[in-house]
Amino acid sequence: MKRKIVATIEARYASSRLPGKTLLKICGKPTLELIVERLKRSKFIDEIAIATTINPDCDAIESLAKRLNVGCFRGSEDDVLDRVLKTAKAYKADLIVEITGDETLIDPLLIDEVIDYYLKNDFDYVSNVLNRRYPRGLDTQIFSTSVLGKVAGLTNEPADRENVSLYIYEHPEKFKLGSVEAPEEFNHPDWRWTLDTKEDFEFLRTVYEALYPVKKYFNASDVLAFLKKNPHVLKINERIKQKAVR
């Protein structure tokens, strides 16, 4: 029996480091729209739903979702776990592919690799971040709505509620975890392909402006090839430190 796979994108307007980052434009499009474009290339994802907040400043995100003809659910700003769970239930998801609004370079090929591994095995959770090798910003995680519902009843710790799947992968004694490992050429866990600061935005804009006009659906391998030819681009955000989860 086929299970409905919904990609949830956690996106909000507020951000301590870069407010409004999901609506900042690259190549004339909001970064959130670029993520949606890329997710639509997945051969497994049945529906895309943006999980945003009830805050008025997120009205523009809901309007964008309507224009892009994707789902949108508005919930708690701080309890992101609850927001994603309710989004999944609203769109009748059996399986959740968890994506954040920071992942402007997310690759549908890598997403499908993670989903395929989950579907062919018996895991509660599969991701490509358990043993971080990929550059930050290609993170893909999949788990069932029922598993996330179970987690919601097990923890009220602020870090767990803010970081949706944190409790799952920090408790391997309770959940069966599966890992998709990056090939050696992508073993650059210190690289930032994510959007959290103005330096990250400048990096992403540089990559997109070089690749997007030539190949709209460029993939992670294209980005890697570009950076190997233009190593100076990596210096744009190399000094940025990732915020700690706990």
C-alpha positions in Angstrom: 0.0 0.0 0.0 1.4 3.3 -1.1 2.2 5.8 1.7 1.8 9.5 1.1 5.1 11.4 1.3 4.9 15.1 2.2 7.9 17.4 2.3 7.5 19.9 5.1 9.5 23.1 4.8 10.0 24.9 8.2 10.0 28.6 7.3 9.3 31.8 9.2 10.1 35.5 8.8 11.8 36.1 12.1 15.4 35.1 12.4 18.0 36.3 15.0 20.8 36.4 12.4 19.0 37.3 9.2 15.4 38.4 9.5 13.2 37.7 6.4 15.8 35.4 4.9 13.3 33.0 3.3 11.9 35.9 1.2 15.3 37.4 0.2 15.6 37.2 -3.6 18.2 35.4 -5.6 18.0 35.5 -9.4 14.7 37.4 -8.9 13.0 34.8 -6.8 12.6 34.4 -3.0 14.9 31.7 -1.6 11.9 29.8 -0.4 10.6 29.6 -4.0 13.9 28.2 -5.1 13.6 25.4 -2.5 10.1 24.6 -3.7 11.3 24.4 -7.3 14.0 21.9 -6.3 11.6 19.8 -4.2 9.2 19.5 -7.1 11.9 17.6 -8.9 11.8 14.7 -6.5 10.3 11.5 -7.9 9.0 10.4 -4.5 7.5 13.5 -2.9 3.7 13.6 -3.3 3.1 17.0 -1.8 5.0 20.0 -0.5 3.7 22.0 2.6 5.3 25.0 4.1 5.1 24.9 7.9 5.1 28.6 9.0 4.0 30.5 12.0 0.8 32.3 13.0 2.7 35.6 13.4 1.5 38.4 11.0 4.9 38.7 9.5 4.5 35.3 8.0 1.5 36.4 5.9 3.8 36.9 3.0 5.0 33.3 3.3 1.5 32.0 3.1 0.8 34.2 0.1 3.9 32.8 -1.6 2.8 29.3 -0.9 -0.6 30.0 -2.6 1.2 31.5 -5.6 3.4 28.4 -5.9 0.4 26.1 -5.5 1.9 24.3 -2.5 0.4 23.7 1.0 0.8 25.9 3.9 0.0 25.4 7.6 0.5 28.1 10.3 1.3 27.1 13.9 3.5 27.8 16.8 6.7 29.8 16.3 8.7 28.2 19.0 7.2 24.7 19.1 8.4 23.7 15.6 7.8 20.0 16.3 4.1 20.6 16.9 3.9 22.9 13.9 5.4 20.2 11.6 3.3 17.4 13.1 0.1 19.4 12.6 1.2 20.3 9.0 1.7 16.6 8.3 -1.7 15.7 9.7 -3.4 18.6 7.8 -2.0 17.2 4.5 -2.6 13.5 5.5 1.1 12.6 5.3 2.1 9.1 6.2 5.8 10.0 5.8 7.4 13.3 6.5 10.5 14.6 4.6 11.8 17.3 6.9 13.4 20.2 5.1 14.2 23.7 6.6 13.8 27.1 4.9 17.6 27.4 5.2 18.3 24.8 2.5 18.4 26.9 -0.6 20.7 24.3 -2.4 18.8 21.2 -1.3 19.3 18.5 -4.0 16.3 16.4 -5.1 18.7 13.6 -6.2 20.0 13.3 -2.6 16.5 13.6 -1.2 15.4 10.7 -3.3 18.4 8.6 -2.2 17.4 9.1 1.4 13.7 8.3 0.7 14.5 5.3 -1.3 16.7 3.9 1.4 13.9 4.4 4.0 11.3 2.7 1.8 13.6 -0.3 1.1 14.4 -0.9 4.8 12.8 -1.1 8.2 13.8 2.1 10.0 12.0 4.6 12.0 14.2 7.4 10.8 16.7 7.8 7.9 18.9 10.8 7.2 22.2 11.9 5.6 23.2 13.8 8.8 23.7 11.1 11.4 27.4 11.0 10.4 27.7 14.5 9.0 29.8 14.5 5.9 27.8 16.5 3.4 28.1 20.3 3.4 25.5 21.8 5.8 22.5 22.7 3.7 21.9 19.3 2.0 20.3 17.8 5.1 17.4 15.4 4.4 15.5 13.4 7.0 12.5 11.1 6.7 10.3 9.5 9.3 6.6 8.7 9.7 4.0 11.0 11.1 3.2 8.3 13.7 6.8 8.4 14.9 6.7 12.2 15.2 3.4 11.9 17.1 5.1 9.5 19.5 7.9 11.9 20.0 5.5 14.8 20.7 4.2 12.8 23.7 7.6 11.9 25.0 9.4 15.3 25.4 8.7 18.9 26.3 12.3 19.9 26.3 12.7 23.3 24.5 15.5 22.0 22.3 13.5 19.0 21.2 10.4 21.1 20.4 12.5 23.6 18.4 14.5 21.0 16.5 11.9 18.6 15.1 13.8 15.3 14.8 16.4 15.9 17.5 14.8 13.6 20.0 14.6 10.8 17.5 18.3 10.6 16.5 19.5 11.3 20.1 17.6 8.2 21.3 18.8 5.2 19.2 17.7 2.9 22.0 14.0 3.9 21.2 14.2 4.3 17.4 15.7 2.4 14.6 18.0 4.8 12.8 19.3 4.5 9.2 22.1 6.6 7.7 22.9 7.5 4.1 26.6 8.3 3.8 28.1 11.0 1.5 30.6 9.9 -1.1 34.2 11.0 -0.4 34.0 14.0 -2.8 31.3 15.5 -0.7 33.1 15.0 2.6 33.1 18.6 3.6 31.1 18.9 6.8 32.6 22.3 7.5 31.3 23.9 4.3 28.2 26.1 4.7 25.6 25.7 1.9 22.9 26.9 4.2 21.2 30.3 4.8 21.5 31.8 8.3 23.6 35.0 7.9 24.3 37.7 5.4 27.5 36.0 4.5 25.6 32.8 3.8 23.2 34.7 1.6 26.1 36.2 -0.4 27.6 32.8 -0.9 24.3 31.3 -2.1 23.7 34.3 -4.4 27.1 33.9 -5.9 26.5 30.2 -6.6 23.0 30.7 -8.0 24.0 33.6 -10.2 26.8 31.5 -11.8 24.7 28.3 -12.3 21.0 29.0 -12.4 20.9 31.0 -15.6 22.8 28.2 -17.4 21.2 25.2 -15.8 18.0 25.9 -13.8 18.0 22.4 -12.2 21.7 22.2 -11.3 22.5 19.7 -8.6 25.0 19.3 -5.7 27.6 17.9 -8.1 27.4 21.0 -10.2 27.9 23.2 -7.1 30.9 21.1 -6.1 32.4 21.5 -9.5 31.9 25.2 -9.5 33.5 25.6 -6.1 36.5 23.5 -7.1 37.0 26.0 -10.0 36.3 29.0 -7.8 37.6 28.2 -4.3 37.5 31.9 -3.3 33.7 31.6 -3.1 34.1 29.3 -0.1 35.8 32.1 1.8 32.6 34.3 1.7 31.1 32.5 4.7 33.9 30.2 6.0 34.2 32.1 9.3 30.5 31.7 10.3 29.9 29.3 13.2 26.9 27.1 13.3 24.6 27.7 16.3 24.6 24.9 18.8 21.5 22.8 19.1 21.8 22.1 22.9 
